[in-house]
Structures are given as structure tokens and as C-alpha cells.
Amino acid sequence: MEQWNNGTMKKILFLDHTPFIGGAQLSLLQHLDHLNRNRFEVYLGCSEEAQKTGMEKHYQERSIPYIILPFPRLKKWSPLSLIGFVRSVKAVSKLIDEQECHLVVTNTVRTAIVSSVAAFWKKKKLIWFIRDFTFPRWLFKLLSKYPDRIIFNSQNIKQYYHSCLSSRTKGEVVPVGRDMHRKIKEYSSHDVDSVRQRLRISPDVHVIGYTGRLVTWKGADVLLGAIKRLFDQGRNEIKCVIMGTGKGQNESCEERLKNKAEQWGIQDAVVFTGHKKNIAKYLLTFDVLVLPSLKNEPFSSAVVDAMMAGVPVIGTDIGGTPEMIKDEVTGLLFPPGNEKRLAEAINRLISFPELKRRIAKNAHSYAFNNLRADITTEQLERIYGEI
């Protein structure tokens, strides 16, 4: 067993308040799948939402020891929220003592805020994962002196918080690592054909795919508008497969999308699959994946997954997306909200097979060599070791 210089393994307490199963939660799971357990012992603190969303089952399947902790909402401060905050700090502090943790790693903003106080109180090393733009910058500036390292998942998000970063804390970029290259090997061409048959997609139809939450800022409305444009131009050999749901989420656009498809008379060309666990099998049916986000995506796991599956991607030229998609090389970019430009990009890829093949090949090579979960986990292990 590989051990540290002092002869003991190091125990890491990971914290995630699990509001829903999103990119942050799935990224943490894949990181833990690859973490060297001969070097690091893992314990996880999560909220009761882990039971409601099904994350608890993922922890159990991986034999990750965990405990349910109170992580109250912190957006609106009141006497009650302050009481909840103190209770949460005490619970995390108690867990640090009980598990004799050497390092605390937070996966969400809420856990970062709570753990900044708890880790400082218990004199423990602390790392924040910052995966999106939801940490208020004034609060980030106030608390960023407490973590020993802050890990951003893209240069774009690091730049967003750069002016707020404490001079005593080092910020570092480690992209989201994915395992899609492994998952796609589980499916044969027969499996892919069966999915297309289930979705009533004939062999000569081009599948334009979307995977993600159906909320307004994700821009699925723009994709639907581009599909209508293509139909109006006579490109009726396409099918749009929208995989995901907006149910129970703020700014859900799911019903609006379904209504639009019907009003525009393209309902037969649009398939809503809902949430699917086996994303790989569906990705392999796509000819093109579209990421039409209207706001900055810090780092889209959907883009990485598609690249690893050999599916060319069209994405908006904002946020962390251009760090993965080099226009005309590893994908195509278009301005957010521009249905006309998106329709033109889709038309190019389905009209020029050689362009499509070249982009897919370049993207797969980039993702496989840089964005595999085992590669990014090695980078994180180095950081854990340094701290």
C-alpha cells in the first residue's frame, strides 16, 4: 500500500449539499471513482436531498461512507437562516473531529461557505471546487482567504473571480473529467439501431441532439427555432432529439417547447425523451449535438461527452465552451440566441460529411487526451498532496 511520508493515509472529507443531480454531482462521483484509495481515504457529507434525488444510491453503489448533514438555504439571511448556518457549521466541525479528517473539499457554494468557518475553527486544510458563477463575488472576496486552494473548472470562471481572489490563496484550473469513452464501448451498433427504432428515426434521417436541463437559459428554444428554419428551407430529413427535463426547476421551459413544436407543425420532427440515465446510448444516435446556452457555461460536461462519443458539437461562443470548442477545428461556434447562425451551422455539418468527420476526429482526440476523468483526478491528487 502506497503511503505518505509519515506512514499514514490521508482522509478527505468531501461535502456536497446535492440540490439536484447535476454536473457538479456527477463530476464528483467520477472523480471519486478514480481517486487512489491506497493514498486517500474518503468520507462524504451530504444533505437530505441526496435521499430525495437518488444521489444516496450512487454513494452506496460505490461503497462511499457518507452522513446526512444540515445545509440550510443561505440566499436570504434571517434569524432562522443564521440559526441554521450555525447548526450546519457545528455539524461539519463535529464530523471533522469524529472522522479525524486531514483535508476538507467542498463541491458546492453552500458547502464552501459553511466549511470556511468550520475548517478555520478546526484548523484543517480546505479546498473549494468552484464549478459555476453562483458564488456572490462580494462573499467570495470575503471568504476566499480561508481555503488553501481554489479549483476552478475553466479559465473563464477563474477569470470571473480573479479580482476577488485573496492574495494568500492560489487558484488553479482543473477541467471536468469524464468517462464517456468507456461507457460508449458498452453499446453495439444493434443497441444504437434499437434506440433509433424506438424513437421512430429512419436510417436516412440526421439526428440533431440536445442533452441538458430544460430551463430557459440553456437555450433549447433557440435550437427549436433553428430546426423550424431548416424545415422551412426544405431540410425535412432531420429529427431533433431533446433529452432532459425541466420539471421541478426554476424557469422550466419544457411545456413551452412542446407547445411551440406543435404550434409550428414540427411536432413529428421533435422527440422529447425526458431524463435518461444511459446518456451514452442516446449520444451514439446523434449526428450533431447542440449546446445553445444563452448564458455562460462554466464547463459543459455534455460537450465533453459528445466529443468522446465522436459526435461533432455546435455551441455558443461564450463562457468556458470556446476553451473546448475551437471553431472549425473541434466544433462550430455561433452567437447565443442566433437561430439563423445555428441553422446554418447544422446545415453545414449535415451537408458536408468530410467536415463533420474531421471535426469529430479532432474533438475526440482533444477530449480523450485532456479531459478523461483519470487524467484530471491525477491533477487533483497532486494538489491534495501539495496541501
Secondary structure, 3 states (H helix, E strand, C coil): CCCCCCCCCEEEEEEECCCCCCHHHHHHHHHHHHCCCCCEEEEEEECCHHHHHCHHHHHHHCCCCEEECCCCCCCCCCHHHHHHHHHHHHHHHHHHHHHCCCEEEECCHHHHHHHHHHHHHHCCEEEEEECCCCCCHHHHHHHCCCCCEEEECCHHHHHHHHHHCCCCCEEEECCCCECHHHHHHHCCHHHHHHHHHHCCCCCCCEEEEEECCCEHHHCHHHHHHHHHHHHHCCCCCEEEEEECCCCCCCCECHHHHHHHHHHCCCHHHEEEEECCCCHHHHHCCCCEEEECCCCCCCCCHHHHHHHHCCCCEEEECCCCHHHHCCECCCEEEECCCCHHHHHHHHHHHHHCHHHHHHHHHHHHHHHHHHCEHHHHHHHHHHHHHHC
